[in-house]
Amino acid sequence: MKINTCRIILMTNKEQKVKEKKFLFPSSKIGIEEEFLASKGTYIENHEVRSAVFGEEYIDKKAYRAKVYSLPKGSPVPRRHDTVIAVVIKAGRSVTRFDVIFINGKETIPHYSAIMHISDASRDFVRSFDSFYASGDVVRATVIDAKSSPIQLDTKKNDSGVVYSLCEKCGEETNKIKRDTLECTACGWKQSRNTAIDYGRSFVK
């Protein structure tokens, strides 16, 4: 993946309002018969509407129908311990939200929504995400729970953390000058990040 391609992804996520997608595993409960009718990719069991496939949930509110669209063939499915590349959508104090774009080196279409709790950010104690991640950062992480929705990540490994980040001031590229410090190549602004040991190299392994 080229740097220019990633820049487009980052700009898109910053400029557009992100709508989260919900992905379901087979047998995942969607609702009850009184709420929805079973339709494409779903079935009824004990008066509950459940997913018949792994895919994206779609609720037709006008027709009161629940559907699950299976993913295209070849799309990687996240599993526990998988390595992912994800773009930070929103960094909160205790929870950060991501858009997963690669799983084990393979691009995933559609992307997966993911979250990370502050306790999973590092092996060391972290008070908040304020100096760890920011919207638009590209992060390498590990899947710790693939059955939840959104999936859950951590960055406790040495090669986990930010692998690409633009300057907060001018939007240009940054270089790693210290363990957790980045410096803008254009304006010289310094910003703190939880960086991976190979920051600035290839995103995908």
Sequence and secondary structure as in RCSB ss.txt:
>XXXX:A:sequence
MKINTCRIILMTNKEQKVKEKKFLFPSSKIGIEEEFLASKGTYIENHEVRSAVFGEEYIDKKAYRAKVYSLPKGS
PVPRRHDTVIAVVIKAGRSVTRFDVIFINGKETIPHYSAIMHISDASRDFVRSFDSFYASGDVVRATVIDAKSSP
IQLDTKKNDSGVVYSLCEKCGEETNKIKRDTLECTACGWKQSRNTAIDYGRSFVK
>XXXX:A:secstr
  HHHHHHHHHHHHHS      EE TT EEEETTT EE TTEEEETTEEEESSSEEEEEETTTTEEEEEE  TT 
    TT EEEEEEEEE SSEEEEEEEEETTEEEEEEEEEEEEGGGS SS  S STTT  TT EEEEEEEESSSSS
EEEE  STT EEEE B TTT  BEEEEETTEEEETTT  EEE  B TTTTS S  
